[in-house]
């Protein structure tokens, strides 16, 4: 059975710098050195999430094409995570990349696989996603 201490050991062993921002919640840097991946231990689940873009920044005339791109990326480029929408209140939403794993069965290889999946997606998909942004001031979201 894995524990919080195992997660901390995985973080230390990995090449991903991190810091605990509150109990059972860590910010992890991606391969580009950005603190973008949020990891939270919630009961027996380890939740991973990164904000990708504010939905309001996406050109409404190209929304269907944008959603199709995200679905294609989910099916072709992501092993552990998936793109989705997270409501932010006041009718706002963000596109997020998210994954979950059961703590009891999470081994080091899967842990690093999830972080690698996120890191590669952030780097590889950024340009494709930016093509749908209509306002340069509404650049890709950060945590």
N, C-alpha and C positions, 0 to 999 in steps of 0.2 A: 504494500500500500504506500503510495507516494504522499508526501506532505509538503507543506509550505517550505520547509528546509530543503527539500529536493529541488523545488523551483529556484530558490536562491542559489543553490549549487549549480544548477543548469545555467543560470544567468552568469555566474562567475566563470564557469568553464567555457562559455560561448565567446565569440568575438564581438558580441553586441554590447556596447556600453549601456548601462541602465542606472536608474536611481529610483528608490522607493519614494513616492509622493504622498502616500498615506498608507495606513495599514492594509496589506494585501493588494496594493495597487502600485504598479511600476510603470515608468515611462522608459521606453527602449529606443535607442537610436537605430535607424535603418543603415544600410551600407553607405549611404551618402553622408552620414553624420548628423541627420536630422532626428530630433526626438519626436518621432511620429507614431510609434506603436504603443498603445496602451494595453497593458496586461493586468487583468484583475482575477484574483482568486475569489470565487463565490461558491461557498459550500464545497461541493465535490467537482465543480467545473472551473476550468481555466479559460477565461474569455480574452480574446485578442481583438483589438479594434484600432483602426486608423481612419481619420477623416480624410476624404479625398477632395471633394469640391462642394461648395454651397450650390444647391439646386437652382437658386435664383440666378446664378451666374451663367447658366446654360441657356443658349438661344432657344426660345420656345418653338420657333419654326423648325428646329432640328431635333426636338426632343425625342421623337420616335426613333430616329437614326441613332441618337445617343443611347437610348435604352437598349436598342438592338446590339450596339457595340458592347455594352456591359454584359449582356447575356452571352454574347459570343466569347468574351474574355473569361467569363465564369466557366464556360464549357471547354475552352481550349487551352487556357494559360494558367489556371489556378488549380492546384492540387488540394490544398487544405482550406483556403478561404473562399469567400464569395463577396461580390459587390452587392450592396443593398441600399435601402433608404432608411434614414433615421430622422424622425420628426424632431424638430427643435423648438416647437411652440410657435404661437402666432402664425400658423400656417407655413412655417419655414421647414426646410428639410435639408439634409446633407446626404451626399453619396458617401458611403462608408465601405471599407473593406473589413470583413469580420470573420472570425473563426472561433470555434469552441472545441475543447477536448476534455475528456474525463480525467481528473487528476489521478485517480487510482491506476490508470493504464498509460499515462503519459510518460514515455521514456525520453531519453536525451535526444535520440535521432529524430523523433517526431517533433519535439520541442523546437529544435534547430530548423527542421523542415518547415514548420509554420513561419518562423521568423524569416527564413530565406524566401519563402513564397511571398510574403508581404513585401520584403525589401526589393525583390526582383520586380514585382508588380508595380510598386511605386515608381521605380526607375524606368521600367519598360513601357508602361501604359501612360505615363505623364503626358507625353507629346500628343498622343491620340485623343486624350481627354481634353487637353487644352484647346484643341481645334474647335470645340463646341462652346467655349467660353465667349460671351459677347462683350463683357466689360473687363478690360485688363486689370482694373483695380480689384476685381473679385477673383483673384488668382486662386490656385489650389489651396484648400483648407489646411490648417495645422491644428494640432491638439491644443 
